[in-house]
């Protein structure tokens, strides 16, 4: 079952990019006791997203778009995000 932050990220990314594929993996358990682990169980995530919105956009700009769509989540409420963003043409 998705936690509150994971569910919020899913909703924000779906609204912003209408993805053809979206998988959010909670990696927090693998980082238990490490730097950035706040004990919430929602501190580290991997986002795999495919969207036509990323067509012709550089990898860095795709990450910027995702971070902007997520608002205060990256760096404030989540310690680490690994982002794998692609377009259907990739």
Secondary structure, 3 states (H helix, E strand, C coil): CCCHHHHHHHHHHHHHHCCCEEEEEECHHHHCCCCCCCCCCCCEEEEEEECHHHCCCCHHHHHHHHHHHCCCHHHHHECEEEEEEECCCC
